[in-house]
């Protein structure tokens, strides 16, 4: 890749890798390339040279690595009778792809549905491999959907969580994910009160949006290394939210708490750990909950787990603060990108929390 002589690409990438987003942005501004005030999909910015566009895409969205990206690997072969299908959903904006895992143990009986939202640069196959969610679905009989973000929508395949139009009901990417969810519910015997959504990084931010905007559709939400709905409204505010959290905790859009489980490493240099508390503050919606905190260690990773319960004793909020870990799915499979094979199994714990609702 031949960079413009005005751009010190190595410096910009190094600063990004170190989490020094302001300095990386300054390096790009020094090149004379104008950064957008709003946050349209990056491929629609013809004013940016291709080399700058690529770096901005990595800086402005979650989960993008400045170093070489790991190879994306398809999930391990499923049991005979299981299906991992490529499917299409069409709406007013066009056709959108997703994958759906149907376990061999599903024979038309009512079953839960988990919608999994990948992070930047990832794909449904990659995310399925890294989270091992399909293996859990095979063992416990539920469906798993993996919507795919297109490069035409974002050059790094990130969900555009920071774009205001995607943070409201019946608009943008929130409407897209809800539409895919409803399409599956219409075709399969999905239990309507056991539909859940979870995501990593940019996908985690979109999962928080889905819980905030469609609380009647999703019974619970899982956010791994993400941000609260409304934490940013454009690209500059996205940089700041990723670096240090939103200036103030976004206000809850509803009056009732949204059952939410959060995983976040306190050594995350891509999305500041403080965002975890903001996700929970928003989901809590001011409800009076009792809290209990415990500590533990799994596979060499110490953690602090806090569970908040309602008057009926049911867990409404749960946080796993992972000490010393970075921006990766806890307890994940190295076959997928952005995973940490050590630490608590985020997939298993999220599923447990979901099914308790």
ZAMARGU-4260 file (C-alpha; in steps of 0.2 Angstrom, whole numbers, plus 5000, padded with zeros to 4 digits):
<rodrens>
0) 5000/5000/5000 | 5008/5017/4995 | 5004/5030/5007 | 5004/5049/5002 | 5020/5057/5007
5) 5011/5069/5018 | 5004/5055/5029 | 5015/5046/5042 | 5005/5030/5042 | 5016/5020/5054
10) 5014/5034/5067 | 4995/5034/5065 | 4993/5015/5066 | 5005/5014/5081 | 4995/5028/5090
15) 4979/5019/5087 | 4986/5002/5093 | 4991/5011/5109 | 4974/5018/5112 | 4980/5036/5109
20) 4965/5041/5098 | 4967/5060/5099 | 4985/5060/5093 | 4981/5048/5079 | 4967/5059/5073
25) 4979/5074/5074 | 4991/5064/5063 | 4977/5062/5050 | 4972/5080/5051 | 4990/5085/5048
30) 4989/5076/5032 | 4976/5088/5026 | 4962/5075/5025 | 4945/5082/5032 | 4937/5071/5045
35) 4918/5071/5043 | 4907/5080/5056 | 4893/5067/5056 | 4896/5049/5054 | 4890/5042/5037
40) 4896/5025/5031 | 4914/5027/5027 | 4914/5021/5009 | 4903/5037/5005 | 4917/5049/5009
45) 4925/5051/4991 | 4935/5066/4998 | 4946/5055/5008 | 4961/5047/4999 | 4959/5028/5000
50) 4974/5026/5012 | 4966/5039/5024 | 4949/5031/5023 | 4956/5014/5028 | 4964/5022/5044
55) 4949/5032/5048 | 4938/5017/5047 | 4949/5008/5059 | 4950/5023/5071 | 4931/5028/5071
60) 4924/5011/5074 | 4925/4998/5087 | 4936/4983/5087 | 4947/4987/5073 | 4965/4982/5075
65) 4979/4992/5069 | 4990/4977/5067 | 4987/4963/5054 | 4970/4955/5057 | 4969/4937/5062
70) 4962/4925/5049 | 4944/4922/5050 | 4940/4904/5053 | 4923/4895/5050 | 4915/4886/5066
75) 4919/4868/5068 | 4909/4856/5059 | 4891/4854/5067 | 4883/4838/5071 | 4874/4828/5058
80) 4857/4836/5056 | 4862/4854/5062 | 4861/4868/5049 | 4871/4884/5048 | 4862/4893/5034
85) 4865/4909/5024 | 4849/4919/5023 | 4843/4935/5017 | 4832/4949/5024 | 4825/4962/5013
90) 4818/4979/5018 | 4816/4997/5011 | 4835/4999/5011 | 4839/4983/5001 | 4844/4965/5004
95) 4854/4961/5020 | 4863/4944/5024 | 4863/4934/5040 | 4867/4917/5045 | 4856/4906/5056
100) 4861/4891/5066 | 4848/4877/5068 | 4854/4863/5080 | 4851/4845/5076 | 4840/4844/5092
105) 4827/4856/5085 | 4812/4848/5077 | 4799/4862/5077 | 4797/4863/5095 | 4796/4880/5104
110) 4814/4886/5107 | 4823/4902/5112 | 4832/4913/5100 | 4849/4922/5103 | 4854/4936/5090
115) 4873/4938/5090 | 4880/4955/5083 | 4899/4954/5078 | 4912/4967/5080 | 4922/4976/5067
120) 4931/4967/5054 | 4922/4951/5059 | 4909/4940/5050 | 4895/4928/5056 | 4907/4913/5054
125) 4921/4921/5063 | 4910/4927/5077 | 4902/4910/5079 | 4919/4902/5080 | 4925/4914/5093
130) 4910/4913/5104 | 4906/4895/5102 | 4888/4900/5104 | 4883/4886/5091 | 4890/4873/5102
135) 4879/4879/5116 | 4864/4880/5105 | 4867/4862/5100 | 4868/4856/5118 | 4853/4866/5124
140) 4842/4868/5109 | 4840/4886/5104 | 4842/4895/5087 | 4856/4908/5084 | 4856/4922/5072
145) 4871/4931/5066 | 4867/4947/5056 | 4881/4952/5044 | 4887/4970/5042 | 4891/4974/5024
150) 4907/4983/5018 | 4896/4995/5008 | 4888/5001/5025 | 4905/5002/5034 | 4922/4999/5027
155) 4928/4989/5042 | 4911/4980/5043 | 4907/4989/5060 | 4889/4992/5065 | 4887/5011/5065
160) 4882/5013/5083 | 4888/5031/5084 | 4876/5037/5070 | 4861/5045/5078 | 4849/5037/5065
165) 4854/5020/5071 | 4849/5024/5089 | 4830/5025/5087 | 4816/5013/5085 | 4811/5009/5067
170) 4826/5018/5060 | 4842/5012/5052 | 4852/4997/5059 | 4841/4995/5074 | 4826/4992/5062
175) 4836/4980/5052 | 4841/4969/5067 | 4823/4970/5073 | 4817/4965/5056 | 4829/4950/5055
180) 4823/4944/5072 | 4805/4945/5067 | 4808/4936/5051 | 4815/4921/5061 | 4801/4922/5073
185) 4788/4921/5059 | 4796/4906/5051 | 4802/4896/5067 | 4793/4891/5083 | 4803/4904/5093
190) 4797/4907/5111 | 4792/4926/5110 | 4797/4929/5128 | 4814/4920/5126 | 4822/4931/5112
195) 4839/4939/5117 | 4852/4949/5109 | 4871/4950/5112 | 4886/4958/5104 | 4905/4962/5105
200) 4912/4979/5104 | 4902/4988/5090 | 4890/4974/5091 | 4889/4976/5109 | 4885/4994/5107
205) 4871/4989/5095 | 4865/4976/5107 | 4863/4990/5120 | 4853/5000/5107 | 4842/4985/5103
210) 4838/4983/5121 | 4834/5001/5123 | 4823/5003/5108 | 4814/4986/5107 | 4812/4981/5125
215) 4796/4971/5121 | 4806/4961/5108 | 4821/4956/5118 | 4820/4949/5135 | 4838/4952/5139
220) 4854/4959/5132 | 4872/4954/5133 | 4885/4968/5130 | 4904/4963/5129 | 4916/4978/5128
225) 4903/4989/5121 | 4894/5006/5125 | 4877/5013/5130 | 4864/5018/5118 | 4867/5037/5114
230) 4885/5037/5121 | 4890/5046/5104 | 4881/5055/5091 | 4894/5057/5078 | 4912/5052/5074
235) 4921/5064/5086 | 4910/5060/5101 | 4913/5042/5096 | 4932/5044/5098 | 4929/5052/5115
240) 4917/5039/5121 | 4928/5025/5116 | 4943/5034/5125 | 4935/5039/5141 | 4916/5035/5141
245) 4902/5047/5137 | 4903/5064/5145 | 4887/5059/5155 | 4878/5043/5156 | 4865/5043/5143
250) 4847/5044/5149 | 4837/5028/5149 | 4824/5028/5135 | 4812/5018/5145 | 4804/5018/5163
255) 4808/5000/5167 | 4825/4992/5168 | 4831/4981/5154 | 4839/4965/5160 | 4857/4966/5155
260) 4873/4957/5157 | 4890/4965/5154 | 4907/4959/5152 | 4922/4971/5150 | 4941/4970/5153
265) 4948/4984/5164 | 4963/4984/5153 | 4954/4988/5137 | 4963/5001/5126 | 4950/5001/5113
270) 4934/5004/5123 | 4937/5012/5140 | 4931/5001/5154 | 4920/5015/5161 | 4908/5012/5147
275) 4902/4996/5156 | 4895/5006/5171 | 4886/5018/5159 | 4878/5003/5150 | 4872/4997/5167
280) 4866/5014/5172 | 4856/5016/5157 | 4848/4998/5158 | 4844/5001/5177 | 4832/5015/5172
285) 4833/5021/5190 | 4825/5005/5197 | 4828/5001/5216 | 4839/4985/5215 | 4849/4976/5228
290) 4867/4973/5224 | 4879/4959/5229 | 4897/4958/5224 | 4909/4943/5224 | 4927/4940/5217
295) 4934/4925/5209 | 4947/4919/5196 | 4945/4908/5181 | 4960/4901/5171 | 4971/4914/5178
300) 4960/4929/5175 | 4953/4937/5191 | 4936/4945/5190 | 4923/4955/5201 | 4905/4950/5198
305) 4891/4961/5203 | 4873/4955/5203 | 4858/4967/5205 | 4841/4960/5209 | 4824/4966/5209
310) 4811/4965/5224 | 4806/4947/5217 | 4824/4941/5219 | 4827/4940/5200 | 4844/4946/5193
315) 4841/4961/5183 | 4858/4967/5180 | 4875/4958/5180 | 4892/4964/5178 | 4908/4954/5175
320) 4924/4966/5178 | 4938/4956/5170 | 4955/4962/5178 | 4970/4964/5167 | 4961/4959/5151
325) 4959/4969/5135 | 4947/4970/5120 | 4942/4952/5117 | 4928/4940/5120 | 4931/4931/5137
330) 4934/4913/5137 | 4932/4913/5118 | 4940/4901/5105 | 4956/4906/5097 | 4948/4900/5080
335) 4939/4917/5080 | 4946/4934/5080 | 4946/4946/5096 | 4945/4932/5108 | 4954/4928/5125
340) 4954/4909/5128 | 4957/4913/5147 | 4944/4919/5159 | 4926/4916/5162 | 4916/4909/5148
345) 4906/4924/5142 | 4895/4914/5131 | 4890/4902/5144 | 4887/4915/5157 | 4876/4926/5145
350) 4866/4911/5141 | 4863/4907/5159 | 4858/4925/5163 | 4846/4925/5147 | 4837/4909/5152
355) 4834/4915/5170 | 4824/4929/5163
</rodrens>
